Amino acid sequence: MTVPTDPRHLPVLVEPFLAHGFPPDGRIFVDGTFGLGGHTRALLARHPGIRQVIGLDRDGEILEWSRREPLDPRITLVHERFSRLPEVLDRLGVSTVDGILLDLGVSSYQLGEPERGFAFSRPGPLDMRMDRSLGGETAADLVNTRPEGDLVRLFGELGEERFSRRIARAIARRRESAPFATTADLAAVVEGAVPAALRATSRVHPATRVFQALRIAVNDELGELEATLSAAIGRLAPHGRLAVISFHSLEDRLVKTAFAAAARGCRCPPQFPVCTCGQRPLLEILTRKPVVADDAEIVANPRARSAKLRAARRLAPGESRP
């Protein structure tokens, strides 16, 4: 594992997270995507009364790097997917927590490691697994074995790529002669499949959405997020906060929908004169619209350009939604 070029990895939307993501008197915090710990360090500096931090990450290699530096003794690092949060808390004897953060997507640390295969800017094996210790399918496995129609759907649905059919066709033709093995190999074929006029005018590399789709599929990122949101809400203490930072519309849509459902409460059909389901609102949504980075942060940290933060507060028993 090589040393990252930016070992600190600038965390995004730190101030909005500090404003919305933790109650002033909170004591236990879960960083579900600990990485190099930027958000956690900022939170501990702002709230010195925090007693315990549980830092999860499915990427054991990035946790290995984090352990090379002195850790605050209040931090416990756990190599685990955030969808396993209930099991992790049970193992640690923790029933509820005061704050949970999920900073989704791929980190600049992972993008800067060519052998991880997340980026097309630096040649590397076509891997994209967040946790290589578990084995499993790589991005190369997907592009080399999936039927062309499956690739069309994958790029269209998970990458929101409008040229998904052209790209899938180009991939299918190329792999007939030689399988894909590297990020540069795939990026070149995708770039060649996109209309020349778009290549000449777009500020975004033509392979961006295809790489996004493959990464999401390899790591089941949307399934992980959907499973985690309900579990996280259930583990929040009264007045506890859940903050989620997303980087594309598919993630943000899932978060928005989950927050709205938990804030609504009653699930009875609208024609029912009275509620019969007994469901009470669980959350107060703190960010009616997602919080985005300002111009100054985008200049300092271009990764923040696509970041969106949503946050919600767990209602206390018997408390009505404001």
Secondary structure as GFF3:
##gff-version 3
##sequence-region A 1 322
A	DSSP	alpha_helix	14	20	.	.	.	ID=ss1
A	DSSP	beta_strand	28	31	.	.	.	ID=ss2
A	DSSP	alpha_helix	38	46	.	.	.	ID=ss3
A	DSSP	beta_strand	52	57	.	.	.	ID=ss4
A	DSSP	alpha_helix	60	66	.	.	.	ID=ss5
A	DSSP	beta_strand	75	79	.	.	.	ID=ss6
A	DSSP	three_ten_helix	82	84	.	.	.	ID=ss7
A	DSSP	alpha_helix	85	91	.	.	.	ID=ss8
A	DSSP	beta_strand	97	103	.	.	.	ID=ss9
A	DSSP	alpha_helix	108	111	.	.	.	ID=ss10
A	DSSP	three_ten_helix	114	116	.	.	.	ID=ss11
A	DSSP	three_ten_helix	132	134	.	.	.	ID=ss12
A	DSSP	alpha_helix	139	145	.	.	.	ID=ss13
A	DSSP	alpha_helix	148	158	.	.	.	ID=ss14
A	DSSP	alpha_helix	164	175	.	.	.	ID=ss15
A	DSSP	alpha_helix	183	193	.	.	.	ID=ss16
A	DSSP	alpha_helix	196	201	.	.	.	ID=ss17
A	DSSP	alpha_helix	208	219	.	.	.	ID=ss18
A	DSSP	alpha_helix	221	234	.	.	.	ID=ss19
A	DSSP	beta_strand	236	246	.	.	.	ID=ss20
A	DSSP	alpha_helix	249	264	.	.	.	ID=ss21
A	DSSP	beta_strand	283	285	.	.	.	ID=ss22
A	DSSP	beta_strand	291	292	.	.	.	ID=ss23
A	DSSP	alpha_helix	295	300	.	.	.	ID=ss24
A	DSSP	three_ten_helix	302	306	.	.	.	ID=ss25
A	DSSP	beta_strand	308	314	.	.	.	ID=ss26
###
